[in-house]
């Protein structure tokens, strides 16, 4: 019997039925009152989820497009930026900034470890940190399972003349991101993670401080010109043809998020993260991320000695219809990653752990069936 694939990955994630239904509605024209109703509802709820009073722009792109758009709008050729490189997606910020000719100061953090305000402050107070115009950080580094301490970084940057830009592509809607309170100038989010949508949309919040920098930027830009999006947003529309069906779906998913309540959502994800980590350790597996900065949205697990972890992942996918993620770049074949973000509850985690135990047994790892399930269920509340 063929079942729907359970996506326990860092994205794309499971999409609720109501969101899928909204996306399948008949096409409407984007310059109509009907579209305007969906768009205005989405924009109102985006501000709530971003926890900001500032505009949130909607782009038809992946999260990476939002990252690139933020760089090209906020800076000019030769500007110096500091990037905290804690994994694949921190490195993506480095690559984008370098491609546009920025002077990039890179903090190379060992994969599996995180960064906090004190680390950033030390660089900014050094000769290397002079004239830095922006600090770029990935909030939730899905390649390693680490969450960086953006709140403490925001405290360090509040009184400094530089922008604070974060990649919250996977974290927004699953973990607390107090955009205004923490002094974050640009927050980039993606649709296909905790926001429970298919890929295809990026959302970008922009502070007053960032708008001043944007007005001075000399990089050429057209499709991703934030000023064009701002002017259109004031008229409750978009400058170019939007992804209409995705916008309709997003209005539905954001309604669901607001109805559940951000505090409830953060508590659910925190509980899932704690349960998953406890379960993994109960069967003798080792976590990859430093535990005091471990993500509530994804758990990274080291491959046991002598075990083909990619074969384990394949068994989960083909035999049990559960997709988890492998390692990226030099971590390929060395870790697996279990996502527990968005439209996921404790029963989904229990199902995944059960399949993981059986797959591990199949490749020769020794464990007692049910151990991780008991450990998880002693913690799970959702």
C-alpha positions as CSV (number, residue, x, y, z in Angstrom):
1,X,0.0,0.0,0.0
2,X,1.5,3.3,-1.1
3,X,1.4,6.0,1.6
4,X,2.2,9.7,1.5
5,X,5.9,10.3,2.1
6,X,6.6,11.7,5.6
7,X,9.1,14.5,5.2
8,X,11.3,14.7,8.3
9,X,13.8,16.8,6.5
10,X,15.1,20.4,6.9
11,X,12.9,21.3,3.9
12,X,10.8,20.9,2.0
13,X,8.5,20.0,4.9
14,X,5.0,18.5,5.2
15,X,2.2,20.8,3.9
16,X,-1.2,20.7,5.7
17,X,-4.2,19.6,3.7
18,X,-5.9,23.0,4.1
19,X,-2.8,24.7,2.6
20,X,-2.8,22.2,-0.3
21,X,-6.5,22.8,-0.9
22,X,-6.0,26.6,-0.9
23,X,-3.2,26.3,-3.5
24,X,-5.4,24.2,-5.8
25,X,-8.2,26.8,-6.0
26,X,-9.0,28.2,-9.5
27,X,-6.4,30.8,-10.7
28,X,-7.3,34.4,-10.2
29,X,-5.7,37.5,-11.7
30,X,-3.2,39.3,-9.5
31,X,-4.5,42.8,-10.2
32,X,-7.9,42.2,-8.7
33,X,-9.6,42.8,-5.4
34,X,-9.8,39.0,-4.8
35,X,-6.0,38.7,-4.9
36,X,-5.7,41.9,-2.8
37,X,-7.8,40.2,0.0
38,X,-5.4,37.3,0.1
39,X,-2.3,39.5,-0.1
40,X,-3.5,41.9,2.7
41,X,-4.3,39.0,5.0
42,X,-0.8,37.5,4.3
43,X,0.9,40.8,5.0
44,X,-0.9,41.4,8.2
45,X,0.0,37.9,9.5
46,X,3.6,38.1,8.3
47,X,4.2,41.1,10.6
48,X,2.8,39.0,13.5
49,X,5.1,36.1,12.7
50,X,8.1,38.2,12.1
51,X,7.2,40.2,15.3
52,X,7.8,43.5,13.5
53,X,6.0,46.7,12.7
54,X,8.1,47.1,9.6
55,X,7.2,46.1,6.0
56,X,7.6,42.4,5.1
57,X,8.3,41.9,1.4
58,X,7.2,38.8,-0.5
59,X,9.4,37.6,-3.3
60,X,8.8,34.8,-5.8
61,X,12.1,33.0,-5.2
62,X,13.8,30.5,-2.9
63,X,15.3,31.7,0.4
64,X,18.6,32.0,-1.4
65,X,17.1,34.7,-3.6
66,X,16.1,36.5,-0.5
67,X,19.6,36.3,0.8
68,X,21.0,37.7,-2.4
69,X,18.4,40.4,-2.7
70,X,19.2,41.6,0.8
71,X,22.9,41.9,0.0
72,X,22.4,43.6,-3.3
73,X,19.9,46.1,-1.8
74,X,21.8,47.0,1.4
75,X,25.3,47.5,0.2
76,X,27.5,49.0,-2.5
77,X,30.6,47.6,-4.2
78,X,33.6,47.4,-1.8
79,X,31.6,47.6,1.4
80,X,33.0,45.5,4.2
81,X,30.7,42.9,5.8
82,X,31.3,40.3,8.6
83,X,29.9,36.8,8.0
84,X,29.6,34.1,10.7
85,X,30.2,31.0,8.7
86,X,28.9,28.1,10.8
87,X,28.0,25.7,8.0
88,X,26.7,25.3,4.4
89,X,24.3,28.3,4.7
90,X,26.7,30.6,6.5
91,X,29.1,29.8,3.7
92,X,26.3,30.7,1.2
93,X,26.3,34.2,2.6
94,X,30.1,34.3,2.1
95,X,29.7,33.2,-1.5
96,X,27.0,35.7,-2.4
97,X,28.8,38.6,-0.8
98,X,32.0,37.7,-2.5
99,X,30.3,37.4,-5.9
100,X,29.1,41.0,-5.5
101,X,32.5,42.3,-4.8
102,X,32.1,43.0,-1.1
103,X,35.0,43.0,1.3
104,X,34.1,39.9,3.3
105,X,35.5,39.2,6.8
106,X,34.7,35.6,7.5
107,X,34.4,34.0,10.9
108,X,35.0,30.3,10.2
109,X,33.3,28.4,13.1
110,X,33.9,24.7,13.3
111,X,30.9,22.8,12.0
112,X,28.7,21.7,14.9
113,X,29.5,24.8,17.0
114,X,27.7,28.1,17.1
115,X,28.4,31.8,17.4
116,X,27.1,34.4,20.0
117,X,27.3,38.2,20.6
118,X,30.7,38.0,22.4
119,X,32.3,36.3,19.4
120,X,31.0,39.0,17.1
121,X,32.0,41.8,19.4
122,X,35.6,40.6,19.6
123,X,35.9,40.8,15.8
124,X,34.2,44.2,15.5
125,X,36.5,45.6,18.2
126,X,39.6,44.4,16.4
127,X,41.4,46.1,13.5
128,X,39.8,43.5,11.2
129,X,36.4,44.7,12.2
130,X,36.9,48.4,11.4
131,X,34.3,49.9,9.0
132,X,32.1,46.8,8.9
133,X,28.8,47.9,7.4
134,X,26.9,44.6,8.0
135,X,26.9,41.5,10.1
136,X,25.4,38.4,8.4
137,X,24.4,35.4,10.4
138,X,22.4,32.2,9.8
139,X,20.0,31.8,12.7
140,X,19.3,28.0,12.4
141,X,22.1,26.3,10.5
142,X,20.3,23.2,9.2
143,X,23.5,21.7,7.7
144,X,24.9,21.1,11.2
145,X,21.9,21.3,13.6
146,X,23.1,24.4,15.4
147,X,21.1,27.5,16.4
148,X,23.2,30.7,16.6
149,X,22.4,33.2,19.4
150,X,21.0,36.0,17.4
151,X,19.5,37.7,20.5
152,X,22.9,38.3,22.0
153,X,24.3,39.4,18.6
154,X,21.5,41.9,18.3
155,X,22.4,43.4,21.7
156,X,26.0,43.9,20.5
157,X,24.9,45.6,17.3
158,X,22.2,47.9,18.5
159,X,24.5,50.8,19.2
160,X,26.8,50.2,16.2
161,X,26.5,51.8,12.8
162,X,26.2,48.5,10.8
163,X,23.2,46.4,9.7
164,X,22.3,43.1,11.3
165,X,21.1,40.7,8.6
166,X,19.9,37.1,9.4
167,X,19.0,34.1,7.4
168,X,15.9,32.8,9.2
169,X,14.9,30.7,6.3
170,X,14.4,27.6,8.4
171,X,13.7,29.2,11.8
172,X,11.0,31.7,11.2
173,X,7.7,30.3,12.3
174,X,9.3,27.5,14.4
175,X,11.6,29.4,16.7
176,X,11.4,32.8,18.4
177,X,12.7,35.6,16.1
178,X,11.9,39.0,17.8
179,X,12.8,41.1,14.8
180,X,12.2,44.6,16.3
181,X,13.0,43.8,19.9
182,X,16.3,42.2,19.1
183,X,17.3,44.9,16.6
184,X,17.4,42.8,13.5
185,X,17.5,45.0,10.3
186,X,16.9,42.3,7.7
187,X,15.2,38.9,8.3
188,X,15.0,36.5,5.4
189,X,12.6,33.6,5.6
190,X,11.6,30.8,3.2
191,X,8.2,29.2,2.5
192,X,9.2,25.5,2.6
193,X,10.4,25.2,6.2
194,X,8.5,26.0,9.4
195,X,6.0,28.1,7.5
196,X,4.4,24.8,6.1
197,X,4.4,25.8,2.4
198,X,5.9,24.4,-0.8
199,X,9.1,26.0,-2.0
200,X,8.9,29.2,-4.0
201,X,8.5,32.2,-1.8
202,X,10.9,34.3,0.2
203,X,9.9,36.8,2.8
204,X,12.1,39.7,3.9
205,X,11.4,42.2,6.7
206,X,13.2,45.5,6.5
207,X,13.9,48.0,9.3
208,X,14.0,51.8,9.1
209,X,17.7,51.6,9.5
210,X,18.0,49.2,6.6
211,X,15.8,51.4,4.3
212,X,18.2,54.2,4.8
213,X,21.1,52.0,3.6
214,X,19.0,50.7,0.7
215,X,18.4,54.2,-0.5
216,X,22.2,54.7,-0.7
217,X,23.0,51.3,-2.4
218,X,24.7,51.6,-5.8
219,X,24.5,48.0,-6.9
220,X,22.4,47.6,-10.1
221,X,19.2,45.8,-9.4
222,X,15.8,45.4,-11.1
223,X,13.6,42.4,-10.2
224,X,14.9,42.3,-6.7
225,X,14.7,46.1,-6.1
226,X,13.3,46.4,-2.6
227,X,12.2,50.0,-3.2
228,X,10.0,48.8,-6.0
229,X,8.5,46.2,-3.7
230,X,8.0,48.8,-1.0
231,X,6.1,51.1,-3.3
232,X,3.9,48.3,-4.5
233,X,3.3,47.0,-1.0
234,X,1.9,50.5,0.0
235,X,-0.7,49.8,-2.7
236,X,-1.4,46.3,-1.5
237,X,0.2,44.7,-4.6
238,X,3.5,43.5,-6.0
239,X,5.6,45.1,-8.7
240,X,5.6,42.1,-10.9
241,X,3.5,39.0,-11.4
242,X,3.5,37.1,-8.1
243,X,3.3,33.3,-7.5
244,X,-0.5,33.7,-7.1
245,X,-1.3,30.1,-5.9
246,X,1.6,30.2,-3.4
247,X,0.4,33.6,-2.0
248,X,-3.1,32.1,-1.5
249,X,-1.6,29.1,0.2
250,X,0.6,31.3,2.3
251,X,-2.4,33.3,3.5
252,X,-3.9,30.0,4.7
253,X,-0.7,28.7,6.4
254,X,0.0,32.0,8.2
255,X,-3.6,32.0,9.4
256,X,-3.0,28.5,10.9
257,X,0.2,29.7,12.6
258,X,-1.4,32.8,14.1
259,X,-4.4,30.6,15.3
260,X,-2.1,28.1,17.0
261,X,-0.1,31.0,18.6
262,X,3.6,31.7,18.3
263,X,4.3,30.7,21.9
264,X,2.5,27.4,21.5
265,X,4.4,26.7,18.3
266,X,7.8,27.5,19.9
267,X,7.0,25.3,22.8
268,X,5.9,22.4,20.4
269,X,9.2,22.6,18.5
270,X,11.3,22.9,21.6
271,X,9.6,19.8,23.0
272,X,10.1,17.9,19.7
273,X,13.8,18.8,19.7
274,X,14.3,17.7,23.3
275,X,12.5,14.5,22.7
276,X,14.5,13.7,19.6
277,X,17.8,14.4,21.2
278,X,17.0,12.3,24.3
279,X,15.8,9.4,22.1
280,X,18.9,9.4,19.9
281,X,21.2,9.3,22.9
282,X,19.1,6.5,24.5
283,X,20.2,4.1,21.7
284,X,23.9,5.0,21.9
285,X,24.1,7.4,19.0
286,X,26.1,10.6,19.3
287,X,24.7,14.1,18.5
288,X,26.8,16.2,16.1
289,X,25.9,19.7,17.2
290,X,27.1,21.1,20.5
291,X,24.1,20.5,22.7
292,X,23.8,23.9,24.4
293,X,23.2,25.4,20.9
294,X,21.3,22.5,19.4
295,X,18.4,23.3,17.1
296,X,14.8,22.7,18.1
297,X,14.0,22.2,14.5
298,X,16.6,19.6,13.3
299,X,18.7,17.0,15.0
300,X,22.1,16.1,13.6
301,X,23.4,12.6,14.4
302,X,26.9,11.2,13.9
303,X,27.1,7.9,12.0
304,X,28.2,5.1,14.3
305,X,31.5,3.5,13.6
306,X,31.2,0.8,10.9
307,X,27.6,1.7,10.0
308,X,26.7,2.8,6.4
309,X,24.5,5.7,7.5
310,X,23.4,6.4,3.9
311,X,22.0,2.9,3.7
312,X,20.0,3.6,6.8
313,X,18.6,6.7,5.2
314,X,17.8,4.8,2.0
315,X,15.9,2.1,4.0
316,X,13.8,4.8,5.8
317,X,12.9,6.4,2.4
318,X,12.2,3.3,0.3
319,X,10.9,0.8,2.9
320,X,9.1,3.1,5.4
321,X,8.3,6.1,3.3
322,X,10.0,8.5,5.7
323,X,12.6,10.9,4.4
324,X,15.4,12.2,6.6
325,X,18.4,14.2,5.4
326,X,22.1,13.2,5.0
327,X,25.2,15.2,5.5
328,X,26.3,17.9,3.1
329,X,29.7,18.6,1.7
330,X,32.4,17.0,3.9
331,X,29.7,15.7,6.2
332,X,28.2,13.5,3.5
333,X,28.1,9.9,4.8
334,X,29.1,11.1,8.3
335,X,25.8,12.4,9.7
336,X,22.1,12.1,9.3
337,X,19.6,14.9,10.1
338,X,16.1,14.5,11.3
339,X,13.9,17.5,10.7
340,X,11.0,18.2,13.1
341,X,9.7,21.6,11.9
342,X,6.4,22.9,10.7
343,X,3.5,20.5,10.3
344,X,5.0,17.9,12.6
345,X,3.9,16.4,15.9
346,X,5.0,13.8,18.4
347,X,3.4,11.0,16.5
348,X,5.4,11.8,13.4
349,X,8.6,11.7,15.5
350,X,7.6,8.4,17.1
351,X,7.0,6.9,13.7
352,X,10.4,8.2,12.5
353,X,12.3,6.8,15.5
354,X,10.6,3.4,15.2
355,X,11.7,3.2,11.5
356,X,15.2,4.5,12.4
357,X,15.6,1.7,15.0
358,X,14.6,-1.0,12.5
359,X,16.8,0.4,9.7
360,X,19.8,0.5,12.1
361,X,19.2,-3.1,13.1
362,X,19.0,-4.0,9.4
363,X,22.5,-2.7,8.8
364,X,24.0,-4.3,11.9
365,X,23.7,-1.8,14.6
366,X,22.9,-3.3,18.0
367,X,20.0,-1.9,20.0
368,X,16.8,-3.0,21.8
369,X,13.7,-2.2,19.8
370,X,11.5,0.5,21.4
371,X,14.3,2.1,23.5
372,X,14.2,5.4,21.7
373,X,10.4,5.4,21.6
374,X,10.2,5.1,25.4
375,X,12.8,7.9,25.9
376,X,10.9,10.2,23.5
377,X,7.4,9.5,25.0
378,X,8.6,10.3,28.4
379,X,9.2,13.9,27.2
380,X,6.7,14.4,24.4
381,X,3.7,16.7,25.2
382,X,2.4,17.3,21.7
